[in-house]
Each structure stands twice: as C-alpha cells, then as structure tokens.
Amino acid sequence: MKQRLEQFPELVVSVPFFEHLYREGIETIRAKAVLADGSNLRISEVWVDGHLCRYAYYWLDEQDALICGWDNAPHHPEVLTHPHHRHLDERLESSEVRSLDSILQLLKNRIAL
C-alpha cells in the first residue's frame, strides 16, 4: 500500500502512521496520510487471501473533522450500493468508490493539484 501512496507525491505529503500485519492469509493495513492541503486520509483495509474484504477510507480536515468517508461495513442495508456507502456531512449515500486508488484519484481532483 505504501507504493500506492507514493504514486501520488503531489497529493500525499507524508505518512506518519503505517501498520501492516499479516497472519495466516489475512492482511490488515492501517495508515494515516497527510495531504497537500493539510487534510488527512485515514486508511483501513483487510485482505483475505489477496481479496479486499473490508475497507474504510476517511478524509478528515486539519482539525480531524469528517469531510467524507467511504466504507463497506454492512450496517446500512437501505443504501442502494449496500454494503458500499459514503458518509458526507450528516448524510449517508450510495458509493461506487471501492478502492484506495479510486479515493486517491478523487482526492487529487478535489484538492485540484
């Protein structure tokens, strides 16, 4: 995952936290990436036998307030793209975004680098 973050040097300023655990076919990755505008991206992925099973990507402002968050926790069955959804302000919305690469590209475009 660090290599994916490094592919966006104009977006990702630093990675002050990175944790990669591997045990019996299960990889858990957690990271915090500081972005060029001072916001940060919190990353959490669980891979089982090379397949991304769980993810959460939360974009926070400089005070760590939520800007937008994407995840696939199965707690919102009413969402059309269940379990994939995004949190935007107080709203919950459907989401087609399902990978770190998509999030990084989206953030690069939104921050307009």
HELIX and SHEET records of a PDB file:
HELIX    1   1 LYS A    2  GLU A    6  1                                   5    
HELIX    2   2 LEU A  100  ILE A  111  1                                  12    
SHEET    1   A 7 VAL A  12  ARG A  23  0                                        
SHEET    2   A 7 ILE A  26  LEU A  35 -1                                        
SHEET    3   A 7 ASN A  40  VAL A  48 -1                                        
SHEET    4   A 7 HIS A  51  LEU A  60 -1                                        
SHEET    5   A 7 LEU A  66  ASP A  71 -1                                        
SHEET    6   A 7 HIS A  85  LEU A  88 -1                                        
SHEET    7   A 7 ARG A  91  SER A  94 -1                                        
END                                                                             
